[in-house]
Amino acid sequence: MSDTKIKAPRFKKPNWLRVKLPVGEEYKKVRKTVDKYKLHTICESGNCPNMGECWGAGTATFMILGNVCTRSCTFCAVATGRPPEYDEEEPIRVAKAIKKMGVKHAVITSVNRDELKDRGSEIWYQTVHQTKKLSPETTIETLIPDVRGNWDALYRMIDAGQEVVSHNIETVERLYKRVRPQARYDRSLEQIKLTKEYGKRTKSGIMVGLGEKKDEVLKTMDDMVEHGLHILTIGQYLQPTKMHIEVDDFITPEVFEMYKEEGLSRGLKYVESGPLVRSSYHAERHVNVEI
């Protein structure tokens, strides 16, 4: 792949990684709603490059259970530490915000709460339940964390009527100890498998540009298909701060297109692949994928 990538020097990113600044009335409306209901969004906490586009379209990905994570993944911009007590009123606040915004398709995610016996699953359940109660026409994707094999927690998280359940693999198996030191590749695959067997549309995402090889990406696709994955997103890793793992290379748009074609040929139902693709990018398109 030496001719299909650009090593990541300490200068400006390639032209295809340029993003628009957040502007417009819809952006201001979302900003106001998020502030009013004291909500967290992964758009902000994760430094998402698509925040301007998505907020400008009147959509946002809500992050529940606080904005401090118990994990220390080396790629993620979300703060790491011991989270404060969770807010039992958060589910209704999120539901009211989604209703006020008139969201047709909502994406909800969370930090990892490994210190909680139920991994925060009851807050997850109530958030989806309250949203469906106030906005029955709104479809929902939940991007859930690794439950560390607590399958009872998993089933509670995904039992409130959401149409899509996503759990990100993030990277190839060889890089797990470096990128996701508190996670396990096989356990995340098992979580996807159990979610699919529960009857849900399954979705996952991986980053490229971390030093993975082409055959490792294709092997990851094969593993995910074998475990029942329906929808895959592939995007370029971008280093959020100097404290995080460095970008190994910038992957070209042509390689992203190749990955999309490879994924579809391997049996994935839908592949969103591009330099700026993130987990919830164009999520409204994934809810109607046939399973």
N, C-alpha and C positions, 0 to 999 in steps of 0.2 A: 504493500500500500504506500510505498515511499513516494509515488507520483500522484497520490490522491489525497495527500494531507499536507498541511503547512505546519512546521514546527512552531511552537508558541514562544516567540521572542518577547522581549520586554518593550514592545511598541504597540501601536494601535491595532485593534482587531480588524479582520478582513471586512470589506464593504458589506458582505451579506449578513453581518452581525449587527449592523446599525439599526437602532429602533427609534420610533417617534416619541417625543416627549408627551407626557399626559396632559391633554388639553380638552376643552369643550364642555358644553353644558351637562352632558350625561356623566362625564368624569366628575364634575363638581357635585352632581346629585348623589352619586355613589359615595363620594368622599364625605358628604354631609351626613348621609344615613349611617355609615360606618362609625363616624364620630358620635352621633346622637345616641346610638344604642351601645356604645362602648364595646365594639366588637373588634376581634383580631382577624386579619386576613393573611393568608399565606402569600398573597400578592406583595404585601409590604415586607413581612417577616422573612420571606425567601428571596427578596430582591428580584422578583420575576421581571424579565425584560418585556413581557407582553402586557404589563399593567395598564399602560396608556391605551392600548387597543381594546382590551377587554372592558376596562372601566368606562371607556368612551362608548362602548356598546351597551352599557348599563348592566354589566354582569361582574361578579366578583366571587372568589373562592373563600368561604368563611372558614376560619380556624378556631375550633372549640378546645376546651380544656386548658385554656391559658396560652401563653406564648413562651414558656420555658420548657425545654425538652429534657428528659432524663438520659437521652442518648448523646453521644459525641461523634456523630458521623463527620468525617473530615471534609465533606463537600457542602454541608448545609449551613446556611446563614442564620437559622433560628438559634436563639440563645440556649445554652446548655447549663443545667444546674438542678437544684432541687426546687420543683415548682411549689407555689403556694397552694393553699386549699382551693379546690375548684368551686365554681359558683353554681349552685343548684338552680338559679334563675336564668342561667345562660340559654338553655333550650328555647324558652319562650321569647327571649330577646332576639335570638337568631330568627325564629319563626316570624315574628312581627316585622323584622327588617326585610326579610324576603318578600313578605306580603306587600309591604309599603313600596318596595322597589318594583313590584310587578314582575318578578323574575319568572320566566317560563321554565328554565332549567337551572337548578341550583347545584353547586358543587360544595361539599363540606369535607373538611379534613381536620386533622388534629395533630398535636405533638404526641410523642410517646409518654405514657404515664405508667412506667414500670413499677412505681412504688405503690400503685393502687392494686388491691387484690383483684378487682374486676377489670383492670386496665382502662377504666373510664367508660366501660361499655354501657352502663345505665344512662349516662349523660348522652352518649351516642344515640341510644335508642330513643330517648325522650326528644332529642333535637329533631330527628327525622319524623317522629310521631307528631310532634307539635306543628312542624312545618306542613305535613300532609293534612293535618286537621284544619289549619288556617288557609292553606292554599292547595286544595285537593287536585287542581289541574296542573300544579307544578311538578315536573319530574325531577328526580334527585340522583346525583352520583355521590357516593361517599368514598373518599380516598382514605382508607384506614391504615393504621400502623401495624407493625409486627406485634402480635399478642403473646409472643414467646411460648407458643404451644398451648395457651389457655383457650381451648376450643369452645368451651362454654361461653367465654367472653366474646369470641368471634361470632358465634351464632346469635347472641343478644345484639351485637352491633349491626348485624345485617338482616334483622327480622322485622324492621319497622316499615317496610314497603318501598325502599329505594330501588330504583330500576337498574342501576349500575353500581358494582362494588369494585373498587380499584385498590390494589396494593402494589407498590413499586418494588421491583427487583433491584433497580438502580444501576447495577453494573454486572460484569461477568464474574464468574465464580472465583477466578484466580485473584481478583483485586478486592475481594470482600474484606479481608483482614485490614487492608489499608484504607478502604473507603467506608465500610460499615462494620467497624470492629466489634460491635455488640449484637450483630445480627448473624444469621446463618442462611446461606443460599438455599439449602435443602428445606429449611423450615418455611421460608417464604414461598417456595414452590408448593409445599404441602398446604399452606394457607389458601393459595389460589385454587388448588384442587378441591378442597373442602367447600370453598365458596361456590365453585361451579356445580358441585354435587348438590348443593342446597338450592339450586335452581336460578342462580343470579347470572347476569351478564358480567363476565370477568374482564378486568382491565389491568394493565401494568405499564410501567415506564422504565426505560433505561437511558442513561447518559453515555455519550461517546466523547472521545477526546481525553480520556484518562490513561491511555496507554494500552488499551485493549487491542487485540488483533481481530482481523475480519472473521477468521474461522471461529473465534471465541464468541463473537456476536451472533453468528449463525447457530452455534451450539446452544446459546442461551435461548434463541428463538425456538429451537427444537424442543428444549426442556419445557418451555412455557406452553407450547402447543400440546405436548404430551400430558401436561397437568391441567389442561382444560382452559387455557387462555383464549379469549375471543378478540380483545382489542389491545393494541400495543402502541405506545408513543415512544419516539426516539428523538432526542434533542442533544445539542452541543452543551457539554459542561462548561460553565464559566465560573472562574474563581471569584467568590464574593468578597473576600478580603485577603490580605497577605498572610493571615493566620491559617488559611485553608489550603487544601491540597492544590498544587499547581496544575494548570492545563498542560497536558502533554502535547497535544496537537489540535489544530483547527480542522475539522472535517468539512470537506467541500459539499455543496448542494448536490453534486452528481452522485456522491457516495451515499448521501441520505436517500436519494431516489432509488439507488440500487438496493439499499436495505429494505425499503418499502416493497419493492418487487419481490425480493427474497422472502419477506415475511408472508406476503399473500400467497406465494407459491407453496409455502410450507403449511398452509391451512389456517392462518389467522384470518378472521373475518374483516378486520379493519386495521389499517396501519397509518398512523399520523407520524410522518418522519420529515424533519427539517431542522436547520440550525437553531431556530428560535422556538421550536416546539417544546412545550412543558406539559405536565400531567393533565391540566384542565383546559389546554388549548383546543378550541373547537369542540368542547365536551358535549355541546348540545347535539352534535351530529352522531354521537356514539350511543345515544339512548335508544335509537331505533334499529340498531344492528341485530339481525336475526340470529338466534342461538338454537 
